[in-house]
């Protein structure tokens, strides 16, 4: 069950508006909390706030600063930072609708469930959900959350609407400066054809439940084993991949290999709903 509302307000599309609430789509406590202790006494480690010279500083005397270079800091008082925070707004204006496939995967940041707030909002909520789903589009806008203005996308999910905060341009590297210049390679058509066949052979509907965080499971097993004073049952490492000597031969042998893993096969005409990153 989703937690308490994170935000309540209105979604506005031109002259149409309806009330909604946002709830985080992430589970609390999904990570195993670890803290630092002294090995001998078992006492918790407490970190002191100290300056570079070793002087201990009270929390009330700590302020933020911008490093301007050359040992110069621009000091920012808490009241000054508080003053520039945007006032809360209860309206999310959606001014543009883009193809979901056109949103780069690296934009996605944090997901939220969008729920209709009250009986009056349910019908228009359902209509907007169906329209976005039919068109495979997302509404783009900005929302103020806790004093910060977030770029966001309203997306159709199978059961309802989702809101995903997106990263601004200033937060992202330009992939053209990172990726190699693939255009300089003349691709062999028979290689590409075999690679296409390999991908098509393994096409599947998403079944993310088939994947597990093995580190998380091993850490949980280690903790439980130590509590029970027994030897932990840890998974063995995976088989190392073979060294590829002949790329064409590797493609052909991959196509001849039986079995498609634990994901379900997808019909060729099925349209993927959306793509996800990260998160983050």
SEBAMI-64311 format. One line per 5 residues: number of its first residue (from 1); their letters; for each residue y, z, x of N, C-alpha, C, O. Coordinates in steps of 0.001 Angstrom, whole numbers, m for minus. Atoms other than C-alpha are relative to their C-alpha. Layout:
% residues N
NUM = A = Y,Z,X,Y,Z,X,Y,Z,X,Y,Z,X ~ ... $
***
This chain:
% residues 280
1 = XXXXX = m1188,0,840,0,0,0,1241,0,877,1325,774,1831 ~ m1218,80,m795,3427,m941,1361,775,1300,m109,679,2011,m1109 ~ m771,m1230,m31,5740,1893,2319,1236,m80,m868,1380,m967,m1709 ~ m1221,m52,806,9089,2822,874,904,m1184,324,801,m1771,1401 ~ m882,1152,m230,11773,132,486,845,173,1257,1394,1245,1510 $
6 = XXXXX = m817,m1,m1206,13530,m771,3734,1421,m437,m324,2371,m54,359 ~ m1298,538,415,16388,m2562,1933,m103,m408,m1450,m1135,m914,m1890 ~ m55,427,1400,17401,m3179,m1653,1276,m791,m216,2332,m428,304 ~ m1189,802,250,19776,m5844,m2877,m313,m1222,m833,m1254,m1230,m1627 ~ 127,1229,771,20143,m9336,m4288,m208,m1189,925,406,m1268,1989 $
11 = XXXXX = 72,1309,m631,19004,m12753,m3134,826,m951,m857,640,m1025,m2072 ~ m871,912,739,21618,m15344,m4086,m185,m1414,524,m52,m1671,1720 ~ 138,1423,m311,20984,m19103,m4176,967,m741,m905,700,m921,m2093 ~ m1055,630,791,24122,m20901,m5314,439,967,m1115,954,2046,m821 ~ m403,m871,1107,24764,m19437,m8810,m1147,858,m522,m974,1618,m1475 $
16 = XXXXX = 1182,m759,422,21268,m17940,m9133,m164,1224,892,m53,1118,2114 ~ 252,m1207,m795,20591,m14352,m8040,m1042,860,m700,m1170,832,m1924 ~ 971,m933,560,17831,m11790,m8502,m178,1162,964,4,1025,2174 ~ 99,m1235,m780,17187,m8232,m7331,m1347,77,716,m2387,m277,161 ~ 1232,m135,m780,14656,m7548,m4590,36,1274,837,1090,1883,1019 $
21 = XXXXX = 90,m1039,m1017,13448,m4848,m2236,m795,m563,1172,m1671,m1408,992 ~ 750,375,m1194,12217,m5311,1329,m861,1164,435,m418,2312,428 ~ 902,m1007,m562,9231,m3432,2701,m618,m578,1275,m1005,m1746,1314 ~ 567,483,m1259,7961,m3676,6255,m1431,m469,m209,m2200,166,m930 ~ 1362,527,89,4814,m5787,6591,m874,503,1145,m2028,93,1271 $
26 = XXXXX = 749,m511,m1144,3735,m3885,9715,m537,1396,m292,143,2212,m915 ~ 603,m1314,185,1387,m906,9683,613,1020,953,844,731,2127 ~ m419,m1088,m879,2677,2388,10997,m1220,604,679,m2304,669,98 ~ 1105,m647,m706,543,4075,13610,m1103,m941,399,m2238,m511,609 ~ 1041,957,m387,m1290,871,14510,m323,90,1490,m1363,m397,1932 $
31 = XXXXX = 248,m198,m1421,m975,1779,18191,m447,1445,251,m33,2358,m464 ~ 462,m1346,m346,m2715,4769,19788,1060,656,879,1335,167,1975 ~ m1074,m620,m784,22,7149,20990,m555,767,1200,m1483,1565,1063 ~ 363,m729,m1212,m326,8398,24564,1262,634,577,2342,49,504 ~ m1139,m625,m635,1939,10863,26356,m379,482,1398,m1557,493,1756 $
36 = XXXXX = 225,m402,m1382,2311,12137,29904,m197,1510,97,526,2278,m538 ~ 247,m1427,m226,873,15502,31035,m278,228,1487,m574,m702,2236 ~ 378,m396,m1353,322,17374,34269,m1523,127,57,m2114,840,m754 ~ 1453,15,m78,m3298,16796,35362,m573,1415,138,m1613,1711,m450 ~ 548,m1331,m271,m3764,20419,36534,179,950,m1173,m776,1618,m1572 $
41 = XXXXX = m264,m979,1053,m2109,22425,33741,m164,m565,m1403,m362,184,m2359 ~ 74,616,1324,m2263,19908,30889,1301,83,m775,1349,m333,m1933 ~ m1282,m134,694,1387,20655,30031,705,m1350,m99,605,m2187,799 ~ m745,1234,214,3550,17877,28610,1089,m161,1052,1710,814,1476 ~ m1068,313,m938,5928,16169,31011,1281,m260,m794,1280,m1049,m1739 $
46 = XXXXX = m1306,204,624,9597,16365,29975,927,m636,1028,1102,m102,2123 ~ m881,699,m922,11988,13911,31580,1441,471,m198,1935,539,m1323 ~ m1376,m474,39,15459,15175,32437,966,m1179,102,651,m2205,706 ~ m1061,987,m130,18660,13170,32073,810,353,1244,1540,1344,1267 ~ m695,m275,m1251,20023,12971,35595,747,m1248,460,363,m2375,151 $
51 = XXXXX = m748,1103,m587,22608,10857,37397,m708,m479,1264,m1698,111,1698 ~ 594,518,m1234,21827,8783,40478,60,1015,1128,m769,995,2038 ~ m128,m1020,m1043,23019,11722,42583,m869,1224,m275,m907,2148,537 ~ 889,m1103,319,20557,14066,40846,600,1053,m906,m53,2057,m1191 ~ m648,m964,889,23035,15886,38588,m575,m115,m1416,m650,m1210,m1975 $
56 = XXXXX = 515,3,1366,21537,16914,35228,1163,m94,m983,2188,565,m810 ~ m1069,259,949,23598,15721,32247,m458,360,m1405,m1578,38,m1802 ~ 292,m323,1397,23720,17076,28692,m1,m1280,m832,752,m2214,m561 ~ 116,1196,835,22743,14577,26009,1344,m383,m614,1659,m1565,m746 ~ m1292,263,641,26174,14948,24376,992,m672,942,1985,m1232,477 $
61 = XXXXX = m899,602,m979,27828,13712,27601,m444,m1393,439,175,m2005,1309 ~ 511,1326,m368,25802,10503,27802,586,m1044,m945,480,m914,m2164 ~ m546,1091,807,27553,7331,26616,m545,m1322,527,m1155,m1371,1595 ~ 452,1324,m401,26781,3618,26785,1057,m659,893,2232,m295,850 ~ m924,717,m868,28332,1276,29347,m537,m1393,266,m1745,m1625,241 $
66 = XXXXX = 361,1371,m372,28350,m2412,30240,240,m158,1491,1315,163,1997 ~ m109,217,m1435,27681,m3287,33868,804,m1274,258,314,m2382,42 ~ m895,1130,m247,30615,m5521,34836,m118,m529,1423,625,m1425,1821 ~ 204,449,m1372,29359,m5945,38394,935,705,971,1993,1202,585 ~ m831,m628,m1021,30725,m4576,41635,216,1479,m242,1314,1987,m15 $
71 = XXXXX = m93,m1439,283,29998,m953,40651,1026,324,m1074,1532,1445,m1126 ~ m954,m245,1086,32292,m1353,37628,m747,65,m1324,m1584,m790,m1616 ~ 594,m169,1323,31255,m108,34187,1086,m13,m1059,2140,601,m891 ~ m882,m57,1164,32962,m761,30883,m583,1055,m926,m1632,844,m1534 ~ 517,m1117,776,32547,2554,29072,226,m227,m1493,1299,m658,m1915 $
76 = XXXXX = m53,180,1457,31797,2445,25335,m337,1321,m671,m1467,1802,m583 ~ 201,m1269,687,32238,5617,23311,m813,m211,m1278,m735,m1279,m1885 ~ 803,142,1228,29839,6268,20387,821,m421,m1206,362,m1242,m1999 ~ m831,356,1152,32699,6034,17867,444,m1454,59,614,m2092,m980 ~ m406,1398,m143,33739,2648,19284,m1137,m931,m407,m906,m1951,m1057 $
81 = XXXXX = 1161,814,390,30219,1252,18867,m222,98,m1505,m522,m897,m2165 ~ 189,m200,1448,29958,2754,15383,1003,m815,m803,677,m1318,m1878 ~ m1064,684,730,33258,1122,14371,m255,m1493,m155,237,m2104,m1104 ~ 228,1450,87,32013,m2423,15046,m1241,m349,m795,m1498,m1526,m1047 ~ 1169,291,827,28822,m2057,13021,451,m522,m1353,1420,m36,m1935 $
86 = XXXXX = m379,630,1262,28932,m4201,9920,m320,911,m1176,m1349,1587,m1170 ~ 306,m795,1191,29168,m2468,6548,m1212,m558,m719,m1473,m1760,m676 ~ 1195,434,715,26034,m2592,4463,364,m993,m1092,1380,m847,m1771 ~ m193,987,1057,25755,m5573,2160,m1265,m27,m843,m2369,119,m317 ~ 1177,32,859,23468,m5816,m834,m290,m1406,m501,m951,m1585,m1524 $
91 = XXXXX = 228,1388,389,23457,m9625,m988,m503,m795,1199,75,m741,2284 ~ 511,944,m979,21359,m12101,976,255,m1395,m547,m404,m1830,m1492 ~ m325,1361,427,22906,m15561,604,m858,m1000,760,m906,m994,1990 ~ 806,1060,m603,20574,m18467,1222,743,m1320,m189,851,m1831,m1304 ~ m821,1198,104,22647,m21529,2033,m683,m1272,422,m146,m2360,214 $
96 = XXXXX = 702,1194,m465,20076,m23885,3515,m1496,196,m177,m2008,1308,m52 ~ 1454,m44,150,16428,m24744,2896,m603,m1038,938,m323,m2232,835 ~ 554,868,m1037,14445,m26173,5779,m1519,m38,m109,m2130,864,m683 ~ 1460,86,m43,10865,m27338,6261,m540,1149,856,m34,1406,1948 ~ 573,m1121,m748,8732,m24387,7366,m475,m463,1375,m311,243,2370 $
101 = XXXXX = 502,518,m1268,7172,m26551,10051,1117,m272,1000,856,m429,2192 ~ m1126,282,m893,10677,m27162,11461,541,1264,664,1392,1174,1548 ~ m445,m1244,m630,11182,m23473,12345,m857,235,1237,m2064,444,1110 ~ 803,m201,m1215,10111,m23065,15988,m685,1362,m22,m97,2356,m446 ~ 793,m1220,71,7402,m20446,16350,655,1137,782,487,2303,425 $
106 = XXXXX = m617,m1058,m794,9424,m18572,18996,1166,676,m714,1660,1703,m249 ~ m1080,m611,777,12113,m17843,16392,m462,1259,m732,311,2203,m895 ~ 471,m1084,855,9919,m15485,14366,26,1336,735,m352,1423,1903 ~ m146,m1301,m640,10544,m11808,15040,m715,1123,m743,m1618,1744,m182 ~ 574,m1154,700,9637,m9252,12338,m162,m326,m1486,786,m786,m2124 $
111 = XXXXX = 246,383,1391,8018,m9723,8896,230,1143,m990,17,2317,m685 ~ m189,m953,1099,8880,m8016,5613,m570,m601,m1290,m521,m1812,m1502 ~ 365,415,1350,7405,m8162,2124,1262,0,m856,2088,907,m758 ~ m1112,75,947,9920,m9259,m515,m577,189,m1399,m1436,m579,m1832 ~ 526,m310,1327,9293,m7732,m3949,1108,m72,m1038,2240,320,m754 $
116 = XXXXX = m1028,6,1057,11126,m8307,m7252,320,1432,m401,m573,2275,m486 ~ m436,m1354,352,13143,m5254,m8249,339,47,m1488,1466,m237,m1894 ~ m220,m103,1439,12714,m4744,m11968,m564,m1186,m758,m766,m2258,m187 ~ 591,1033,857,11304,m6770,m14871,870,m1250,m77,353,m2367,m109 ~ m898,1141,145,14410,m8975,m15123,m88,m959,1177,232,m2140,1042 $
121 = XXXXX = 37,840,m1200,13853,m10276,m11591,m1326,m726,167,m1418,m1655,970 ~ 1336,521,m252,10162,m11120,m11912,m141,m1497,m276,m785,m2210,494 ~ 168,1411,353,10450,m14508,m13631,673,m917,1022,47,m1862,1502 ~ m692,847,m954,13072,m16011,m11315,m636,123,1381,m675,m850,2133 ~ 729,m197,m1258,11207,m14501,m8338,m1199,m945,57,m1425,m1618,1063 $
126 = XXXXX = 1189,853,47,8053,m16340,m9419,369,m1478,79,m341,m2263,707 ~ m445,1390,m11,9971,m19588,m9962,407,m419,1416,13,m1486,1886 ~ m434,312,m1368,11601,m19480,m6504,m1199,m50,936,m1269,m921,1804 ~ 1206,m4,m827,8251,m18603,m4905,m767,m1304,m151,m1174,m1912,839 ~ 745,1234,266,6541,m21571,m6574,734,m1215,570,100,m2107,1133 $
131 = XXXXX = m770,1143,m500,9358,m23972,m5641,m75,m90,1520,m253,m1180,2064 ~ 82,m2,m1461,9334,m22928,m1966,m1407,m385,465,m1571,m1098,1455 ~ 1383,311,m357,5537,m23144,m1870,m277,m1482,m190,m894,m2115,667 ~ 227,1422,281,5488,m26610,m3465,677,m884,1040,121,m1898,1461 ~ m775,815,m934,8142,m27919,m1081,m275,337,1460,215,m350,2356 $
136 = XXXXX = 264,m462,m1376,6816,m26059,2004,1305,217,754,1465,m217,1895 ~ m1309,m255,m597,10364,m24899,2685,303,1494,52,m305,2304,m648 ~ m462,m1379,m152,12094,m21693,3747,1506,31,m168,2212,m880,264 ~ m1433,m183,135,15521,m20408,2804,541,730,1221,m35,1732,1646 ~ m595,m591,m1194,17752,m19573,5789,1311,681,m358,2133,119,m1082 $
141 = XXXXX = m1239,m727,256,20497,m16949,5684,155,1132,984,m542,1185,1997 ~ m228,m1174,m836,21796,m13732,7208,31,1236,m881,512,1205,m2014 ~ 71,m1259,737,21232,m10151,6135,434,1127,926,99,1126,2110 ~ m452,m1134,m798,22863,m6929,7320,m980,1151,m168,m1146,1686,m1265 ~ 958,m1097,0,20279,m4307,8246,443,1033,1027,516,741,2221 $
146 = XXXXX = m388,m1102,m883,21407,m959,9682,1142,m376,935,1111,m77,2129 ~ m1199,294,m758,24754,m2287,10814,m48,m1266,822,962,m1653,1409 ~ 138,1219,m785,23406,m5440,12482,m276,m1174,m927,m1042,m1057,m1884 ~ 217,1187,815,23547,m8938,11034,m1171,m786,573,m1136,m1227,1722 ~ 1232,659,m435,20118,m10550,11234,m87,m1395,m600,170,m1592,m1787 $
151 = XXXXX = 371,1322,489,19294,m14231,10981,m1387,125,m620,m2249,801,m59 ~ 1292,m198,665,16385,m14542,8556,m425,m1239,m773,373,m2136,m1047 ~ 579,1082,795,14105,m16881,6648,m786,606,m1150,m1568,1537,m954 ~ 785,m383,1172,12742,m16422,3127,m1128,m1010,m127,m884,m2203,m307 ~ 1168,881,m77,9204,m17830,3173,m981,268,m1133,m1128,1414,m1558 $
156 = XXXXX = 1032,m222,1014,6516,m18374,527,m1336,336,654,m1814,m406,1513 ~ 1351,m370,m410,3234,m16568,1193,m909,m204,m1205,m410,m345,m2321 ~ 889,231,1140,103,m17023,m963,211,952,m1175,59,546,m2327 ~ m134,m957,1092,797,m13851,m2958,1417,293,m438,1618,940,m1465 ~ m1391,m309,324,4593,m13707,m2972,918,m472,1112,551,m1324,1922 $
161 = XXXXX = m995,404,m988,7703,m14018,m845,m6,934,1205,m245,2135,1080 ~ m147,m766,m1232,8110,m12893,2750,1379,m294,574,1919,m1387,404 ~ m1218,214,m762,11268,m12403,4771,m315,257,1461,m908,1278,1811 ~ 246,m129,m1429,11104,m12944,8505,1334,m31,725,2087,m996,592 ~ m1202,71,m814,13947,m11989,10821,m270,m986,1132,m1378,m1065,1663 $
166 = XXXXX = 111,1045,m1001,14610,m14770,13308,885,324,1206,1888,1025,1075 ~ m805,m203,m1200,15934,m14742,16854,1135,m1026,41,957,m2190,m317 ~ m1153,881,m159,19401,m16182,17503,m173,m875,1250,m1005,m598,2114 ~ 34,887,m1164,20005,m19008,19986,201,763,1302,m452,475,2305 ~ m340,m719,m1234,21462,m16542,22502,m1194,786,555,m1188,1166,1726 $
171 = XXXXX = 1153,m795,m425,18102,m14715,22659,m1115,m846,608,m2056,m309,1193 ~ 1123,864,m378,15965,m17737,23508,336,m874,1198,1448,m1388,1321 ~ m111,969,m1082,15440,m19738,26660,m208,m1401,m564,m888,m1575,m1575 ~ 207,1394,381,15600,m23511,26360,m1317,m455,621,m1452,m502,1844 ~ 1307,392,m492,12011,m24692,26626,42,m1191,935,m838,m1347,1782 $
176 = XXXXX = m111,1175,m871,13185,m27910,28287,254,405,1450,m4,m366,2375 ~ m236,m491,m1359,14189,m25786,31284,m1236,697,571,m1267,1047,1751 ~ 1178,m765,m408,10761,m24124,31424,m1241,m882,90,m1995,m814,1061 ~ 1195,833,27,8120,m26671,30456,70,m1088,1074,1156,m1549,1427 ~ 5,1114,m948,7037,m29276,32988,363,m1298,m718,258,m1400,m1940 $
181 = XXXXX = m376,1290,560,8195,m32832,32481,m1268,m794,m312,m1750,m1580,504 ~ 1264,649,361,5137,m34044,30596,155,m1511,m148,m825,m2249,m50 ~ m218,1421,217,6718,m37428,29998,m272,m859,1216,m402,m2078,1102 ~ 221,803,m1204,6138,m38465,33582,m1467,m413,155,m1798,m1259,986 ~ 1421,320,m88,2380,m38592,33017,m359,m1082,m1027,m24,m957,m2205 $
186 = XXXXX = 505,1007,918,842,m41731,31516,m1381,449,m471,m2331,467,311 ~ 1238,m559,530,m1885,m40364,29246,m1023,m1097,m272,m685,m2170,m772 ~ 1081,938,269,m5230,m42116,29039,m408,105,m1464,m720,1193,m1949 ~ 250,2,1439,m5885,m43131,25442,m1374,551,m353,m1521,1203,m1386 ~ 1338,m499,319,m9616,m42327,25607,m55,1524,148,m785,2191,m585 $
191 = XXXXX = m90,m1459,m124,m8806,m38787,26833,616,600,m1267,104,1572,m1823 ~ m701,m515,1182,m6380,m38271,23943,m896,m92,m1232,m927,827,m2050 ~ 892,179,1156,m8896,m39651,21425,m1082,1076,m32,m1375,1630,m1091 ~ 1028,m1037,m55,m11605,m37238,22611,593,1383,m290,m37,2198,m964 ~ m649,m1285,264,m9144,m34302,22566,301,149,m1488,143,1232,m2051 $
196 = XXXXX = m243,m29,1442,m8162,m35228,18991,m1287,315,m767,m1274,1097,m1717 ~ 1285,m254,651,m11841,m35271,17991,m432,1457,174,m966,2073,m749 ~ 374,m1389,m265,m12409,m31886,19627,774,956,m901,206,1904,m1443 ~ m829,m854,860,m9501,m30327,17708,m427,m149,m1454,m538,843,m2175 ~ 422,234,1385,m10591,m31951,14435,m1336,669,m288,m1534,1222,m1370 $
201 = XXXXX = 1314,m620,177,m14164,m30707,14935,125,1495,m250,m653,2067,m1014 ~ m169,m1444,109,m12892,m27131,15218,1114,405,m958,1554,1555,m953 ~ m1020,m327,988,m10294,m27358,12437,m537,1054,m962,m1689,975,m1389 ~ 471,m1113,830,m10485,m24217,10305,1157,629,m749,2319,501,m365 ~ m993,m838,683,m8680,m22075,7806,203,1266,833,m730,1743,1479 $
206 = XXXXX = m225,m1216,m786,m7021,m19043,9409,m875,1155,m492,m916,1437,m1689 ~ 786,m1188,314,m9368,m16043,9510,243,1004,1120,m611,1219,1980 ~ m409,m866,m1100,m7526,m13560,11702,m826,1281,84,m805,1973,1102 ~ 848,m1196,m34,m9929,m10768,10742,m1159,m166,981,m1802,812,1363 ~ 1087,245,m945,m12438,m12421,13071,393,385,1427,m458,448,2315 $
211 = XXXXX = m486,m347,m1329,m10269,m11433,16041,298,1498,65,829,2071,m887 ~ m201,m1446,m154,m10110,m7866,17369,724,295,1311,560,m410,2307 ~ m679,m464,m1212,m7906,m6052,19861,m999,847,779,m1150,2042,524 ~ 1081,m688,m705,m10669,m5153,22303,513,1138,878,m197,2121,1092 ~ m561,m1114,m785,m8382,m3021,24469,220,1216,m901,m120,2337,m525 $
216 = XXXXX = m234,m1092,946,m7362,m933,21436,m1319,676,m365,m1406,1904,m381 ~ 1298,m555,377,m11012,m506,20401,m633,768,1156,m1242,1818,949 ~ 564,m684,m1167,m12064,418,23949,727,1312,271,101,2304,645 ~ m767,m1230,m201,m9246,2969,24235,m403,1053,m1026,m549,2227,m686 ~ 443,m929,1041,m10274,4537,20913,m1382,547,332,m1626,1744,178 $
221 = XXXXX = 1357,m427,m361,m13919,4649,22059,45,973,1179,m693,1957,1200 ~ m129,m892,m1160,m12881,6241,25376,471,1382,m433,m56,2390,37 ~ m522,m1288,486,m10902,8967,23568,m1078,759,m772,m1284,1952,m549 ~ 1032,m657,813,m13701,9684,21072,m1165,465,868,m1733,1527,616 ~ 1098,m385,m884,m16329,9751,23846,355,1253,805,m483,2136,992 $
226 = XXXXX = m411,m1177,m769,m14324,12251,25891,59,1242,m887,m245,2346,m437 ~ m9,m1132,935,m13860,14438,22787,m1416,482,m286,m1643,1676,m476 ~ 1391,m346,296,m17620,14333,22176,m806,304,1265,m2004,578,1184 ~ 661,m273,m1285,m18441,14863,25885,m1219,m910,206,m2310,m456,552 ~ 1064,981,m206,m20497,11668,26071,564,m1176,787,1771,m1280,1005 $
231 = XXXXX = m408,1174,m746,m20424,8440,28024,510,m1057,m984,m145,m1327,m1990 ~ m529,1004,938,m18234,5782,26380,m817,m1283,23,m1330,m1683,1069 ~ 689,1281,116,m19858,2580,25138,1066,m1098,27,1616,m1463,m1012 ~ m1078,969,m164,m17435,6,26495,m559,m1420,35,m1651,m1644,557 ~ 495,1390,17,m17747,m3765,25959,m3,m594,1401,803,m227,2256 $
236 = XXXXX = 68,693,m1281,m18740,m5972,28850,1018,m1132,23,1394,m1662,m1022 ~ m968,1078,m145,m16316,m8544,30206,m576,m1325,m450,m1785,m1541,m381 ~ 442,1302,466,m16470,m12053,28831,m437,m900,1148,m96,m667,2308 ~ 493,940,m999,m18162,m14926,30631,1162,m829,534,1997,m1302,m236 ~ m1061,781,m622,m15888,m16709,33084,m181,m1486,m329,m1303,m1991,m325 $
241 = XXXXX = 126,1424,318,m15091,m20316,32152,m463,m811,1200,m183,m480,2352 ~ 467,877,m1067,m16738,m23076,34109,1177,m755,607,2154,m1057,m78 ~ m1025,793,m671,m14640,m24923,36670,m150,m1453,m429,m1226,m2039,m310 ~ 39,1375,485,m13728,m28331,35250,103,m948,1185,1097,m960,1910 ~ 9,1003,m1070,m14676,m31070,37684,353,m1364,m572,1167,m2093,m4 $
246 = XXXXX = m241,1283,662,m14699,m34057,35324,520,288,m1399,m228,737,m2267 ~ m637,m328,1275,m12237,m33705,32429,m639,m764,m1154,m882,m186,m2213 ~ 624,814,1046,m13775,m36562,30416,m1383,531,m354,m1738,602,m1531 ~ 1339,m537,242,m17277,m35122,30824,82,1322,m760,m735,1584,m1642 ~ m168,m1291,679,m16031,m31666,29731,347,m212,m1468,m151,514,m2329 $
251 = XXXXX = m349,314,1388,m14487,m33179,26577,m1231,m458,m775,m1467,m18,m1900 ~ 1192,509,691,m17695,m35037,25726,m1000,1118,m262,m1566,1199,m1353 ~ 959,m1097,183,m19880,m31951,26278,495,997,m1045,m308,1605,m1752 ~ m567,m882,1017,m17492,m29900,24115,m250,m547,m1388,m518,211,m2320 ~ 259,626,1293,m17912,m32402,21288,m1471,87,m377,m1802,202,m1557 $
256 = XXXXX = 1439,m80,252,m21711,m32289,21654,m454,1416,m296,m1525,1623,m867 ~ 370,m1406,180,m21719,m28484,21567,m40,340,m1481,872,m12,m2229 ~ 160,m372,1411,m22963,m27097,18259,740,1296,m279,970,2107,619 ~ m640,m1245,412,m21205,m24372,16273,1505,m110,107,2037,m772,999 ~ m1457,60,17,m17556,m23873,15426,640,1347,19,1760,1505,m469 $
261 = XXXXX = m601,m1325,m48,m17011,m20188,16060,m131,718,m1320,m935,332,m2169 ~ 113,m847,1190,m16460,m17570,13371,1058,m304,m1038,1135,381,m2057 ~ m1007,323,993,m13557,m19235,11582,m566,m979,m1005,m1510,m1713,m712 ~ 475,881,1051,m14016,m21101,8340,581,m1391,173,1735,m1544,573 ~ m460,1366,m125,m13797,m24900,8328,1049,m311,m1050,998,206,m2166 $
266 = XXXXX = m1079,382,907,m10731,m26431,6730,m152,m1454,m392,m404,m2304,462 ~ 77,1380,460,m10810,m29559,4608,1147,m793,612,2251,m272,774 ~ m994,797,m722,m8925,m32386,6275,1295,m154,m778,2356,m314,m175 ~ m1199,217,797,m6492,m32711,3356,776,1282,m253,1859,1244,m836 ~ m686,m1263,250,m5574,m29021,3287,1254,90,840,1250,m300,2008 $
271 = XXXXX = m1267,m123,m706,m1973,m28295,4249,180,1431,469,100,2344,m352 ~ m197,m1372,m464,m1355,m25251,6479,1223,602,m644,2225,m82,m853 ~ m1120,m653,688,912,m22701,4827,1190,188,910,2300,m218,566 ~ m1091,m264,m918,2986,m21639,7813,m564,352,1345,m1764,600,1468 ~ 440,m426,m1312,2809,m20834,11470,698,1282,371,1853,1498,4 $
276 = XXXXX = m548,m1301,m395,3348,m17382,12975,m41,127,1497,m850,m560,2121 ~ 26,m236,m1411,4127,m16154,16539,m917,1156,319,m2093,919,596 ~ m354,m431,m939,4355,m12451,17761,m237,1093,13,m536,2123,617 ~ m827,m976,m195,5116,m10779,17301,125,674,662,m518,1723,643 ~ m996,m589,m181,7134,m9805,19051,m752,632,289,m484,1754,718 $
***
